[in-house]
Structures are given as C-alpha cells and as structure tokens.
Amino acid sequence: MSDVLLIDKLDGRIALLTVNRPEKMNALNSEVRKALFAAFRELAADDEVRAVVITGAGEKAFIAGADIAEFKDARAVEQYRAMQAGDIYSLMEAFPKPIIAMINGFCLGGGCELAMACDIRIASEKAKLGQPEVNLGIIPGGGGTQRLPRLVGEGQANRLIMSGALIGAEEAARIGLVEQVFAPDELREATLELARQIASRSPIALQAAKETVLAARRMPLDEGLKFERAWFGLLFSTDDKNEGVGAFLEKRPPDFKGS
C-alpha cells in the first residue's frame, strides 16, 4: 500500500480511498496517480467490495488540483507522453462499481475532474470547486472540458473554465456539479450511509445501472434505449433477480450474491 493513498475496508463492502498528501493539499502527482491506478484495478477484482468512496486527508482539501511543481520544467513532448500513459479519470468512469466523491474541501483542477469521473459527488458546506487552469495559461486536461458541460451545461462550464473562478458547495449543487451538501461534521456519515445503501444492492444491477446511465452521454436516445432494454433483459437471467423478486414477495430483505 502506498503512503500517498490509504485504503480502508468498511462494513466489508465499502472501500474508502483517502489521498494522503495533506501537506500539499492532496495534490495529484505521478505517485498518487499510480497508486489510484493500482487501487482501482485491485478493487475491480475484489468481489467483496461493492462501492468505493474517495476523499482527501485532512479538513482543507479533497484534491486541490495537480501538483504544479511537476509542470515547471515539463516539455510538450514529455507532457504528451505522460497524458498518453494512462487516464485515471477514464479508468474510474469505466470502473464496474459505483464511486462516490466525498468532497471535504478544495476540489480544484484535476481534483474537480477526478470528482466528475465519480458517479456521485457529496460535498461539505465548506468545499470550493473549480477549474482554474486558465490562470496558469492552460486548460483542463483530465476531462474537464468534456465532463463539466455534460453535468452543468455548456454555459456554466464556459463560465467556470474561462474565468477560472471557484464556487461554493451550495452553488455547485444548484448547477448540478454536486448532488448533496452537508455540514462538515455530517459529511462522512452521510456519505458512508449512502455508500452502505448502494452496497446492499445487487452488484450486477449496480454495474448495469452505471453502464446504462453513462451510455446516455454517448449514445443517441434510440441507441441508449436499446442498450437499456438489453441490460434489463439480461438481468432476468441472474440469481440476484430471483432473489430480489423472491425477497419482495416474501417481505424480507434480499441477500444479493452478485450472480
């Protein structure tokens, strides 16, 4: 396990990932990215884990962006190669289990892009979010120009990306960048309660839900509906469907096995 990424198993079904560079506001550097790659690949194969929560160490930051020190002497070809070496954001988006971002402070640049690659974003009232790359003479490079307009609309995305402005959690919720906002002392338990609720559902149904919702971004409506119907029909071949229906009729909690 890397010192820059802490992994805790909670309730047997939830993995809590904590980016652990509080002295650097949990900024993303190459070591953090490598640790995240390794963690998500390992968790994808862990049948016990049904949901993942990601957050930042300390109270000040979720992830305050990329580690700018790595940009100082980087040449264009080097940066291009680094970008081609692996995209943690796309890996997370394709991860077969739900991921919740627990945004406990500054969530900027690459950190905001990482949050957008999650399926659900829950924020502290003290959180600040934004894409300030324009202040450095660059643009978002981890999907910000693509995922942000899909979440908040083109106009709001342009406002944030072109101004480099930071917004508070309440405004982020109003425009659709985060789903819920809680007081700082309530954030952890509220996020974990949602994770527990999700983790109690059928793993196969959760994967289907994630893939079909993502398809809405990428497919025309008629193709998306076909994709949804295909998954809907496929789930009728699973033991989890039989367990869910049986538990409903028998008025008992279901015990999903992921098969």
JOQUI-V667770 format. One record per backbone hydrogen bond with DSSP energy under -1.0 kcal/mol. NH is the residue of the N-H (numbers start at 1). CO is the residue of the C=O. Records with the same first field share a line. If there is no record, write none. Layout:
NH = CO ; CO
//
This chain:
5 = 2
6 = 18
8 = 16
10 = 14
13 = 10
14 = 10
15 = 51
16 = 8
17 = 53
18 = 6
19 = 55
20 = 4
24 = 21
25 = 22
26 = 21
27 = 24
28 = 65
33 = 29
34 = 30
35 = 31
36 = 32
37 = 33
38 = 34
39 = 35
40 = 36
41 = 37
42 = 38
43 = 39
44 = 40
50 = 13
51 = 13
52 = 98
53 = 15
54 = 100
55 = 17
57 = 19
62 = 106
63 = 106
64 = 25
67 = 28
68 = 66
70 = 67
71 = 68
79 = 75
80 = 76
81 = 77
82 = 78
83 = 79
84 = 80
85 = 81
91 = 87
92 = 88
93 = 89
94 = 90
100 = 52
101 = 120
102 = 54
103 = 122
106 = 60
107 = 128
108 = 63
109 = 130
111 = 108
113 = 109
114 = 110
115 = 111
116 = 112
117 = 113
118 = 115
119 = 99
120 = 99
122 = 101
123 = 180
124 = 103
125 = 182
127 = 124
129 = 167
130 = 107
135 = 132
136 = 133
137 = 134
138 = 133
146 = 143
147 = 143
148 = 144
151 = 147
152 = 148
153 = 149
157 = 153
158 = 154
159 = 155
160 = 156
161 = 157
162 = 158
163 = 159
164 = 160
167 = 129
172 = 168
173 = 169
174 = 170
175 = 171
177 = 172
178 = 172
179 = 121
180 = 121
182 = 123
186 = 183
187 = 183
190 = 186
191 = 187
192 = 188
193 = 189
194 = 190
195 = 191
196 = 192
197 = 193
198 = 194
199 = 195
200 = 196
201 = 198
206 = 202
207 = 203
208 = 204
209 = 205
210 = 206
211 = 207
212 = 208
213 = 209
214 = 210
215 = 211
217 = 214
219 = 215
224 = 220
225 = 221
226 = 222
227 = 223
228 = 224
229 = 225
230 = 226
231 = 227
232 = 228
233 = 229
234 = 230
235 = 231
236 = 233
237 = 234
238 = 235
239 = 259
242 = 238
243 = 239
244 = 240
245 = 241
246 = 242
247 = 243
248 = 244
249 = 245
250 = 246
252 = 247
//
